[in-house]
């Protein structure tokens, strides 16, 4: 059997568990699964360990349903909980289901095909469960809607569960359960390692293919300077230099680029001044591609699908970042284009993407329409750098915001506008009808992001290198333009 190359990462691969945690057998098997996962270097995430009292349960379940890898413990009572049904339906209805690893496991011997009749009877006789699932899935609590919900559950049953209910799929209560569990986890680890490695190679090839033309364009420092700095021979041309740069730590590669640009700048400003602006822009693009390699491959594998889905739907998103300015790299990684930073010339630091200025923004909760007006005014000011005309209605202001966001989207090669908000403001905004209205209207063109300093237990910072030091190196390179 061919050995899979190990992926270097300080972040463990995560597998989530969807189950009824109120059952003693389920908890015992959960502990067994966790032990096997730990032995294989996989972190098992489940609600009792990572959703303690006070954590928003729905947010946790949405994280689970969007995870790349999910175990499902199948027992008859799994279908008696509106929460596990929410997880099941949410997992099944995602458009990227084919890119994920969903692993149903029969918990008990009585989890067989006829359990579906029992589940249907329970559904019909418990209106409170139907109402709760309707609330979670944001459906109306009507008889017609309840029937539609059951159709969605039925589709998830046949699409995800039914294939695992034959006699060949031994339950975790059988004598061979321990071996079966170990074999499943070992096979999963090998598969995930291959997928992560494949994703990383594709990205590296893309980065090399973007750096090589920048070197060939002839505005960056001469090849001889790169060859000497990187200790390459004269036979090593643009492709070899691109491969070497892409294979280095980003901090080292950016430092190398900055040194060479310093020498190159002296030559251009004394002999070919008109070429400096082009050379600087090429260097900035090259720097952006190098920064994308700082994202941990395991982190990206675990967040890629969720990030893309939220971007497409315009949903707000919270991420764990040490420095919120680093969000530009995550954004660029999601659409595979270089991170484009600008310099705050007064502070000599990298600028943040668009940010609402008042982190402690307080909305008028009494006057009709005041919440919409205050939120839309702040967005308008951030995009247009002035207050909206007083004669415009809230709807007109939102339409202007949409138009300007779309213009930025097209100018920046189909890259949405991202607004950074503080945690307190983020939690406040998510409760506002005006915020949800703006999310829906601006989906795909403008997205709200919150960078948390104290992330949930199952989240990690994505960067493999020190974000603060990297951003300062980027600022050092950018400062050359203004010198």
C-alpha positions in Angstrom: 0.0 0.0 0.0 1.4 3.4 -1.0 2.4 5.6 2.0 0.6 9.0 2.3 3.0 11.9 2.8 2.5 13.4 6.2 1.1 17.0 6.3 3.1 19.3 8.6 0.6 21.1 10.9 0.2 22.0 14.5 -3.6 21.8 14.0 -5.2 18.4 14.5 -7.7 17.1 12.0 -11.2 17.4 13.4 -14.0 14.9 13.2 -17.4 15.9 14.7 -20.0 13.7 16.3 -23.7 14.0 15.9 -25.5 11.9 18.5 -28.0 11.9 21.4 -25.7 12.6 24.3 -28.4 11.9 26.9 -28.0 8.1 26.5 -25.5 6.1 28.6 -24.6 3.8 25.8 -24.1 6.7 23.4 -21.8 8.4 25.8 -19.8 5.2 26.4 -19.3 4.6 22.7 -18.5 8.3 22.2 -15.6 7.9 24.7 -14.4 4.8 22.8 -14.5 6.7 19.5 -12.7 9.6 21.1 -9.9 7.3 22.4 -9.5 5.8 18.9 -9.5 9.2 17.3 -6.9 10.5 19.7 -4.7 7.6 19.1 -4.8 8.4 15.4 -4.2 12.1 15.9 -7.8 13.1 15.2 -9.7 15.4 17.5 -13.3 14.4 18.1 -15.6 17.4 18.6 -18.9 17.0 20.3 -21.3 19.1 22.3 -20.5 18.2 25.8 -16.8 19.0 25.4 -17.1 22.0 23.1 -20.5 23.5 23.8 -20.6 24.1 27.5 -23.3 26.0 29.2 -23.6 29.5 27.8 -22.4 28.6 24.3 -24.9 29.3 21.5 -26.2 25.8 20.7 -27.5 26.6 17.2 -24.2 28.1 16.2 -22.5 24.9 17.4 -24.9 22.7 15.4 -24.3 24.8 12.3 -20.6 24.4 12.7 -21.1 20.6 13.0 -23.4 20.4 9.9 -20.8 22.3 7.8 -17.8 20.3 9.0 -15.7 18.3 6.5 -15.9 15.1 8.6 -18.9 14.0 10.7 -19.6 10.7 12.6 -23.3 10.0 13.2 -24.3 7.5 16.0 -27.5 5.9 14.7 -30.0 4.7 17.3 -33.8 4.9 17.3 -33.8 7.8 19.7 -31.6 9.9 17.3 -34.8 10.6 15.4 -36.6 11.7 18.6 -34.6 14.9 19.0 -35.3 18.1 17.0 -31.6 19.0 17.4 -30.2 15.8 15.9 -32.8 16.0 13.1 -31.7 19.5 12.5 -28.1 18.3 12.2 -29.1 15.5 9.9 -31.1 17.6 7.5 -28.5 20.4 7.5 -25.7 18.0 6.6 -27.7 16.3 3.8 -29.0 19.5 2.2 -25.6 21.1 1.7 -24.7 21.4 -1.9 -21.1 20.4 -1.2 -22.1 17.0 0.4 -19.9 15.1 -2.1 -16.8 16.9 -0.8 -17.4 15.8 2.8 -16.9 12.7 4.8 -20.1 11.6 6.6 -19.8 8.4 8.5 -22.9 6.9 10.0 -22.4 4.1 12.6 -25.1 1.9 14.0 -25.0 2.3 17.7 -27.4 -0.6 18.5 -28.6 -3.8 16.9 -32.2 -2.5 16.8 -31.2 0.4 14.5 -32.5 -1.3 11.3 -34.7 -0.3 8.4 -38.0 -0.8 10.3 -36.9 1.9 12.8 -38.2 4.4 10.3 -41.8 3.4 11.0 -41.2 4.1 14.7 -39.6 7.4 13.9 -42.5 8.5 11.7 -45.0 7.6 14.5 -43.0 9.6 17.0 -42.9 12.6 14.7 -46.7 12.5 14.2 -47.4 12.3 17.9 -45.1 15.0 19.2 -46.1 18.4 18.0 -43.5 20.1 20.2 -40.7 18.3 18.4 -42.1 19.4 15.0 -42.5 23.0 16.2 -38.9 23.1 17.5 -37.4 21.7 14.3 -39.5 24.2 12.3 -38.0 27.0 14.4 -34.4 25.7 14.0 -34.9 25.4 10.2 -36.7 28.8 10.1 -39.8 27.2 8.8 -43.4 28.1 9.6 -45.3 26.1 12.3 -48.1 25.0 10.0 -49.4 21.5 9.1 -48.3 21.9 5.5 -44.8 23.0 6.6 -44.6 20.1 9.0 -45.3 17.7 6.2 -42.6 19.4 4.1 -40.2 19.0 7.0 -40.9 15.3 7.2 -40.1 15.0 3.4 -36.7 16.6 4.1 -36.1 14.2 7.0 -37.1 11.3 4.7 -34.7 12.5 2.0 -31.9 12.7 4.5 -32.7 9.2 5.8 -32.6 7.6 2.4 -29.6 9.6 1.3 -27.4 9.2 4.3 -28.7 6.6 6.7 -30.4 3.8 4.8 -27.2 2.5 3.1 -25.7 1.7 6.5 -28.6 -0.3 7.9 -27.9 -3.7 6.3 -26.6 -6.7 8.2 -23.0 -6.1 6.8 -22.8 -2.9 8.8 -22.2 -4.3 12.2 -23.3 -2.2 15.1 -21.1 -0.8 17.8 -22.7 -3.2 20.2 -21.5 -6.2 18.4 -18.5 -8.3 19.4 -16.3 -6.9 16.6 -17.3 -3.3 17.4 -13.8 -2.3 18.6 -12.0 -3.5 15.6 -14.6 -2.0 13.3 -14.3 1.4 15.0 -10.5 1.3 14.8 -10.5 0.3 11.1 -13.0 3.1 10.2 -10.9 5.7 11.9 -7.6 4.5 10.5 -9.1 4.5 7.0 -10.5 8.0 7.6 -7.1 9.3 8.7 -5.5 8.0 5.5 -8.2 9.5 3.3 -8.1 12.9 5.0 -4.3 13.0 4.8 -4.4 12.3 1.1 -7.1 15.0 0.5 -5.2 17.6 2.5 -2.0 16.8 0.7 -3.7 17.0 -2.7 -5.3 20.4 -1.8 -1.9 21.7 -0.7 -0.1 20.6 -3.9 -2.8 22.2 -6.1 -2.5 25.5 -4.2 1.3 25.4 -4.4 1.1 24.8 -8.2 -1.3 27.7 -8.5 1.0 30.0 -6.5 4.0 29.0 -8.6 2.0 29.6 -11.8 1.2 33.1 -10.6 4.7 34.0 -9.5 6.5 32.8 -12.6 4.8 35.4 -15.0 5.6 38.2 -12.6 9.3 37.2 -12.8 9.2 36.9 -16.5 7.6 40.3 -17.0 11.0 41.9 -16.4 10.0 44.6 -14.0 11.1 42.8 -10.8 14.8 42.6 -9.8 16.9 40.8 -12.4 17.1 37.0 -12.3 20.8 37.2 -11.4 19.9 38.9 -8.1 17.3 36.3 -7.3 19.7 33.5 -8.2 22.4 34.9 -5.9 20.0 35.6 -3.0 18.4 32.1 -3.2 21.7 30.4 -3.9 20.6 29.0 -7.3 22.7 28.4 -10.4 22.4 30.4 -13.6 20.6 27.5 -15.2 17.7 28.0 -12.7 15.2 30.3 -14.4 11.9 31.9 -13.5 10.1 28.6 -12.8 12.8 27.4 -10.4 12.9 30.7 -8.6 9.1 30.6 -8.2 9.2 27.1 -6.8 12.0 28.1 -4.3 10.1 31.2 -3.1 6.8 29.2 -2.8 8.6 26.5 -0.8 10.1 28.9 1.8 8.4 30.3 4.9 6.5 33.4 3.9 8.4 35.6 6.3 11.7 34.5 4.9 10.5 34.9 1.3 9.1 38.4 1.9 12.3 39.5 3.6 14.2 38.2 0.6 11.9 40.1 -1.8 12.2 43.3 0.3 16.0 43.2 0.2 16.1 42.7 -3.5 13.5 45.4 -4.1 15.6 47.8 -2.1 18.6 47.2 -4.4 16.3 47.3 -7.5 14.7 50.6 -6.4 18.0 52.4 -6.4 18.7 51.3 -10.0 15.3 52.2 -11.3 15.0 55.6 -9.7 18.4 56.6 -11.1 18.0 55.0 -14.5 14.4 54.0 -15.4 12.2 55.9 -12.9 9.0 55.3 -14.9 9.3 51.5 -14.3 9.3 51.8 -10.5 5.5 51.9 -10.1 5.1 48.7 -12.2 7.9 46.9 -10.4 6.4 47.9 -7.0 2.9 46.6 -8.0 4.4 43.3 -9.2 6.3 43.0 -5.9 3.1 43.6 -4.0 1.3 40.9 -5.9 4.2 38.5 -5.4 4.1 39.2 -1.7 0.3 38.5 -1.7 0.8 35.1 -3.2 3.5 34.2 -0.7 1.3 35.2 2.2 -1.4 32.7 1.1 1.1 29.9 1.9 1.0 30.9 5.6 -2.4 29.4 6.0 -2.2 26.0 7.7 -3.3 23.3 5.2 -5.3 21.4 7.8 -7.1 24.6 9.0 -8.0 25.4 5.4 -9.3 21.9 4.7 -11.6 22.1 7.7 -12.9 25.6 7.0 -12.9 25.9 3.2 -16.4 24.7 2.5 -18.0 26.7 5.3 -16.2 29.8 4.3 -17.2 29.6 0.6 -20.8 28.8 1.5 -21.0 31.8 3.9 -19.5 34.1 1.2 -22.0 33.0 -1.4 -25.0 33.5 0.9 -23.7 36.7 2.5 -23.8 35.2 6.0 -21.8 36.9 8.7 -18.8 34.9 10.0 -16.6 34.9 13.1 -13.0 33.7 12.9 -10.2 33.3 15.3 -7.3 35.7 14.3 -4.5 37.2 16.3 -4.5 40.3 14.1 -7.7 41.3 12.3 -5.6 42.8 9.5 -4.6 39.3 8.5 -8.1 38.6 7.3 -7.0 39.7 3.8 -5.0 36.5 3.5 -8.0 34.3 4.4 -10.2 36.2 2.0 -7.7 35.8 -0.8 -7.2 32.1 0.0 -10.9 31.5 -0.4 -10.9 32.8 -4.0 -7.2 32.0 -4.8 -6.0 35.5 -5.7 -3.2 37.5 -4.1 -3.7 39.4 -0.8 -3.6 43.1 -1.6 -2.6 45.2 1.3 -2.3 49.0 1.6 -0.1 50.9 4.0 -1.3 53.4 6.6 1.4 55.9 5.9 0.8 57.8 9.2 1.2 54.7 11.4 3.5 52.7 9.0 1.3 49.7 9.5 -0.9 47.6 7.3 -4.4 49.0 6.9 -7.4 46.9 7.9 -10.1 46.1 5.3 -13.3 48.2 5.6 -14.3 48.5 9.2 -17.3 50.1 10.9 -15.8 52.8 13.0 -17.9 52.7 16.2 -17.3 49.4 17.9 -19.7 50.3 20.7 -22.5 51.4 18.3 -25.8 51.7 20.1 -29.0 51.5 18.1 -32.2 53.4 18.8 -34.5 50.5 19.7 -37.7 52.7 20.1 -38.1 54.9 17.0 -39.5 53.1 14.0 -36.9 52.4 11.3 -34.1 53.8 13.5 -32.1 50.6 13.6 -32.1 50.4 9.8 -31.2 54.0 9.4 -28.2 53.9 11.8 -26.8 50.6 10.4 -27.2 51.7 6.7 -25.8 55.1 7.5 -22.6 53.5 8.9 -22.2 51.2 5.9 -22.8 54.1 3.5 -20.2 56.3 5.2 -17.7 53.5 5.1 -18.2 52.9 1.3 -18.7 56.5 0.2 -16.7 58.4 2.8 -19.6 60.8 3.4 -23.1 60.8 4.9 -26.0 59.6 2.8 -28.2 62.4 1.4 -31.0 63.2 3.9 -33.7 62.8 1.2 -32.9 59.1 0.7 -35.1 56.5 2.3 -33.6 53.5 4.1 -34.4 51.4 1.1 -32.7 53.8 -1.2 -29.6 54.0 1.0 -29.4 50.2 1.1 -29.7 50.1 -2.7 -26.8 52.6 -3.1 -24.8 50.4 -0.7 -25.6 47.4 -2.9 -24.6 49.2 -6.1 -21.2 50.4 -4.6 -20.5 47.0 -3.1 -21.1 45.4 -6.6 -18.8 48.0 -8.2 -16.0 47.1 -5.7 -16.7 43.4 -6.4 -16.2 43.9 -10.1 -13.2 46.2 -9.7 -11.5 43.7 -7.4 -12.0 40.8 -9.7 -15.1 39.3 -8.1 -13.9 39.8 -4.6 -16.6 40.8 -2.0 -16.3 43.8 0.3 -15.6 42.7 3.8 -16.5 44.7 6.9 -14.8 43.9 10.1 -16.8 44.4 13.3 -15.9 43.9 17.0 -17.4 41.0 19.0 -19.8 43.2 21.0 -21.1 44.9 17.9 -21.2 41.7 16.0 -23.5 40.1 18.6 -25.7 43.2 18.6 -25.9 43.3 14.9 -27.0 39.7 14.5 -30.1 40.4 16.6 -31.3 43.3 14.3 -33.8 42.7 11.5 -32.0 45.4 9.6 -28.8 43.4 9.7 -30.4 40.2 8.4 -32.1 42.3 5.7 -28.7 43.8 4.7 -27.1 40.3 4.7 -29.7 39.0 2.3 -29.6 42.0 0.0 -25.8 42.2 -0.2 -25.1 38.4 -0.4 -22.1 37.7 -2.5 -20.9 41.4 -2.6 -20.5 42.4 1.0 -19.9 40.3 4.1 -19.5 41.0 7.8 -16.7 39.4 9.6 -15.8 39.3 13.3 -12.2 38.4 14.4 -12.3 36.8 17.8 -9.3 37.0 20.1 -10.7 34.3 22.4 -12.0 31.5 20.0 -14.1 28.5 20.9 -12.3 25.4 22.0 -12.5 23.7 18.6 -11.2 26.7 16.6 -7.6 27.7 16.0 -5.7 30.5 14.4 -5.1 29.7 10.8 -1.6 31.1 10.3 1.5 28.9 10.6 3.7 32.0 11.2 3.6 34.9 13.6 0.9 37.2 12.1 2.1 40.4 13.7 5.7 39.9 12.4 4.4 39.0 9.0 2.2 42.1 8.8 5.2 44.3 9.8 7.3 42.7 7.1 4.5 43.5 4.6 4.4 47.1 5.9 8.2 47.4 5.4 7.8 46.3 1.8 4.9 48.7 1.2 6.7 51.6 2.8 9.2 51.5 -0.1 6.5 53.0 -2.4 6.3 56.2 -0.4 10.0 56.7 0.2 
